[in-house]
Amino acid sequence: EAKLVAEKLRLALSAPYQLNGHHYHTTPSIGIVIFPFDNETAGDVLKHADTAMYRAKAAGRDTIRFYRPSMQQAADQRLSLEKDLRSALEKNQFELHYQPLLDNNNQLIGSEALLRWQHPDQGWVSPETFIPVAEESGLILMIGDWVMQQAIAQLKQWQQHDWSRQTGFLAINISARQFHQANFVGNITRILQQQQVNPDRLKLELTESLVIENIADTVTKMEALRELGVRIAIDDFGTGYSSLAYLKRLPIDQIKIDKSFVLDLTEDSNDAVIVETIISMANHLSLGIIAEGVETEAVLNTLKAKQCNIFQGYYFSKALPRNEFEQYAHTIGSVEPS
């Protein structure tokens, strides 16, 4: 019975709604606890319901989870990780690595800055482990600001040493919470001006689900960023909720095909159809197209035959520390980004 009530709530809260002329879409996460099982006090009920709710969020949101005692251990681990993340920010344990992006002629045109964390006890911690905790705790705002500051500072360093031609543009990932801050565009403008960096060297990667949370606000901010000179790409395209109606309204420069469609491109006919459709759509909309997850020559050649023009993946290189990326850029050669 509790599941039925929760499902009704989920469906009601998931329905799109309109407020002040703007369209919104929410994805509720619901945690359920049964009293008196595994609960001795009202405090236990609230604590365990909260734990189940966080598990629902971790499962991808817009879902329901019942509390189980094993969840508490996971919750304790999450709190410990959150504490360590705060310490990592204070002690400067984060660093950026750079994964190359190449064109049809295998020339470097840019890179994506990827966050890495070397824990003092656990070593390198996967972003898949700590990013969800950062998002749930709100630390993603401070981490996102750190990434932005570091990335633009790096662009300035390359610019000062006349390395801009070799290293090309730099792409960074932007979280939904970061993007929808009221002062987001102002912060980027301020940092670019302080560092005196050419804005067209910076590219922001936004996910599909991010851009439709508040389409009016999204378009306004994108237009301001484009006017500034910053370039914009939709990341992980094909995995979110965007439609052609939304896509044609967005002032974007590129679409990035999610690696889940690229990895088995030569073996899965469904992936091949999806990739070909995305490329065709991007070309008709005069958008650049990037394929991530390129790991074999066969996949690369197939993408080239389908008129994809920018590539990223282990076939070329993993994400590299700054000095190794600079050596890579010097060795492989580069061109000015189009």
N, C-alpha and C positions, 0 to 999 in steps of 0.2 A: 504493500500500500504506500509506503514511504517513497518507493521508486516511482510509482505512478504520479504522485503529487509533485515530486521533483522534476519529472519529465514534462509535466504540464507547465511548471514554472520555467523550465529551460526553453521550451518552445515559445512561450509568451515573451520572454526576455530577448530571445534571438531574433524576433521579428523586426524588420527595418522600421524606422520611425522618422518622422520629420519634426524639426524644431527650428522655429524662426526662419523657415524657408530652406533649411539645410537638411540633407538626408544623413542618417546615422545608422550604424549596425553594431550591435554588441554581441559578445560571445561569453555568456555566463559560465562560471565554474562552480559546481555545487558539491558540497561535502555533507554526508549524512552519517549520523551516529545514532545507534539504538540504545535507549536507556531501559534497564540498568546494566546491560552487558558491557563489561570492561569499563564501567564508569561508577565511581563511588560518590562523587559530589557534582554539584552544578558546574563547578569549575572544570572538572574532568570532561563533562559533556561539551562545553564550549571549546576547550583545548583540542579535544579529539575531532570535533567537527571542523575546526580550523585546519587541523592536520590533513583531514580527508579532502578539504577544499584545495589545499596546496597541491595535493597529489592529482586532483582533477586538472588544475592549471598546468602542472608538469606534463600531463598526458596530452596536451594540445589545446586546452580550453574548450568551451562549449560542450562540456561533458559532465558526468556525475560519477562520484566515487563514494563507496561505503567505507567507514573507518575499519581498519584492522590493526591489531597491536603491532604488527611488523612495520606499520607506517611510522610509528613513533621513532624508531631507530633512524629511519630515513630523514625524519624531520630534525632530529638532533644533529645528524651529519650535515644537513643543510644549514643549520644555525652556525655550526662550526666553520663551514665553508664561507658563510657570509662574514663571520668575524675575521677570517684570514684574508678575505678580499679587501676589507677595510684596512687591514694592516699592509696589504700589498700596495694600496694607493699611497699610504703614508710613507712606506719604505722604498718606493720606486722599484718594485719588483716586476713591473710590466715592461714589455718592449715591443716594438713593431718589427715584423718581418715583411718582406716584399716579394709577391709572386708575379713574375713577368707576364705581360700580355703581348702577343706577337701578331703580325699581320700575315697576309697571304704569301709574302716573300720571306717569311720567317725573320722579319726585322722587328726589333723591340720598339713598341710605341708607348708603353706605360707599364704600370704595375698596380697591384692592389695591396694596400697596407692591411695586414692581418695581425690581430692582437695575440701576443704570446705571454704566458705567465710562468715564471720559474719559481715554484714554491720552495722555500728554504729546506723543507723536510721531504716533500713528496716529489720534487723535481718538476718537470714540465707537466702542467695540468691542462688537459684538453679544453678548448673553448666550449665544446659541447657540454662539458661538465659545469663550468663556472658562469657562462653567459646567462643561462636560465635563472640561476640564483641572483645574478646581478640585476636582471630585469624585474624579478619578483620583489626584491628588496628595495629597488629604487636606486641602487648604486650604479646602475647603467648610465645615469645622467652624469655622474662624476667621471666614470670611466670613459664615456663618450666624449666628454669635454677634454679629457687628457689625450685621447686619440686625435681629436681635431687639432689641439695645440701642437702635439708632436709631429703630426703629418705635415702641417703647414710650415712648421719650423724646419722640417727636413727639406721641403720644397725650396725654402729660402736658402738653405745651405747649398743645395745643388745649383740654384740660380747664381749664387755668389761665386761658386767655383766653375761657372760656365759648363755645368753638367746637365743642364735642362734638356739639351738636344739628345744626349745619350740616354737619360732616364725617362724622358717623356712625361706623360701625365701621371697623377697619383690618385687612385680611387680609394675611398673609405666607406665603410658600411655605417648607416645611420639607423638607430633604433626608432621605433614609433614614439616612445616617450620623449626622446631627444628632439625629434622633428616637430612634434606638436607643441613644444614650448613656445610661448608667445614671443620670446626674444631670440629664437633660433637663427633667423636670417641676420639679425643685428649682430649676434655673436660672431658669425662667420665673417661678416663684413669688417667688423672691428679687428679680428685676428689677421685677416688678409692685409688690411691697411697697415697694421702695426708691423707686420713682417715684410711689407712691400713685395708681396708675391703676386705674380700674374695669375688672376683668377681662373683663366682657362686651363691652367695646369692641374686644377682640382676637379675631381669628379665625385659626386655623391651617389651611392648605390642604395636604393630604397626598395623594400619588398612590396609585392602586390597588395598584401593584406594591409600594409601601412597606408598606402595611398588612398584606399577607399574608406578609411575610418571616418574621415571628414573631407569629402571631395572638394568642397568649396575652399576650405582652409588650405588643402594640399595644393590646389591649382594656384592660389594666390601666392603661396610661398615659393612654388616652383617658378612662377613668372618672375618674382623678385630675384631669385637666384640666377635665372637665365639672363636677366638684365644686367646682373652683376658680372656675368661672364663665366660663372660656374656651370659645369656640365652635369647632367643628370641621367642615370641609368636605372631601369627597373630590374632588380636582381631576382634570381630564382624564378624567372618567368615560366608560367605553366603550372605552378604549384599552388597559386593563390586563388583569389575570388574575382579578379578583375574581368571585365567584359570589354568587348570592342567599343561599346558606347562610352565606357570610362576611358579606355586607352586613347581614343582619338581626341579627348579633351585635354590630355595631359601634355604640357610643354616639356617633353623629354627628348634626349638625344639618342639613347641606345636602349636595346633590350638584351638582357643576358639570359640565355637559355639555361635552365637548371641542369646540373650535372646528372641528375637521375634519368634524364632523357638522352644524355650524351654517352654515358659509360658503355652501354650495350647497343649503341646505335647500329653497328654492323650486323648484329645478331637478332635484334628484336624489331620486327616489321612495324609494330605499333609505335615504337619510339621513332623510327624513321619517318613515319607519316606525320607525327606530331612536330618533329624538328623541321621537316620540310614546310609544313603549314606555317609555323612561327616565322621562319625565314622569309617566306613569300609575303606574309602579312607585314613584316618589318620593312621589306623592300618597297612595298606599295605605299607605306606611310613615310618613306624616306628616312627611316631610322637605321642607325648602325646596329649590327647584330654581333654579339659575343657568345661564344660557346665555352662554358667552363666544364672541367672534368675530362679534358682531352688527354688520354693516357696511351694511345697507340697511334702508329702511323696510318693504319687502316681507317680509324675514326677520323683522323685529320683529313685524309684524302677525300673521304665521303662528305665531310662538312664543306670542304672547298668546292667539290662538285655541285653541292646544293647552294652555292653562292654565299656561304657564311664568310665573313671577312676578318674577324678577330678571334684569337684563340688563347685559352688559358688552361693549364693542367700539368700533371706530372710528366707528360711526354717531353715538355720543354724544361720544366724546373719546378721543384717545390718552392714554398715561400722561404726566402733567404734572409739572414741577418743583413743589416745595411752594407757592411763592407763586402760581403760575398755578392750581394746584388750589384753593387757598383762594379765589381770585377766581371760579373756576368754581362752587364751592359757594355763594358769596354770591349769584351771579347766578341760578343755576338753582333755588335753594331746596331744602329737604331735610325729611325727617321722621325721627323716632326709629326705629331698626331694630326689627323685630318679632322 
